[in-house]
Amino acid sequence: MKQNDKGLVGTMLELSSQRAAQETPDDRWRRIYSAECGPLMAWLLDEAVGRHMDAQALARELGVTTGYLAQLHNGVRQPASISGDFAAACGVFLGVPAVVVQVVAGRLTLLDFVCATDLDRWVEKLVAQGDAEAVQLVGGSTLGLEELWLLPRMVQVLTSVASVHETRARLS
């Protein structure tokens, strides 16, 4: 990521001037993905501008300091190293699941979703055999039969989100 001399406030002013009433969603995403500060920071700042928030209000909303946002903005901190809590706060602010934020930040990549077909087969086999009404996951959580049926669909959606993100990033 390139160093950015504009700073948070400068980027927010620039985004404010770039936002056009007639801007299409594709134009907005092109602008966000081509921003020097990266797609996560550009998305957060663009949303804040749209809500008439300043950098301090955005930081408060996300539960961090403006210094933390400035570090993400200018490349001192890498978006791929954001915490799960920060991703969750960003997700709430942006109105998307935290996992989408993690994909846009680069914390998760398309490679994290490559086992979708194996998962589909595993769930289908497990459910077809009727061996279990619940499955114990490595982390200690338990998934019931209803959640097992949803897992392949969730993986499809996440794979789609990751693919869209990586395509946008390549085209920018």
Summary of the structure (lengths in Angstrom):
residues: 172
radius of gyration: 18.9
end to end distance: 13.4
largest distance: 60.1
contacts: 466
relative contact order: 0.11
helix: 68%
strand: 3%
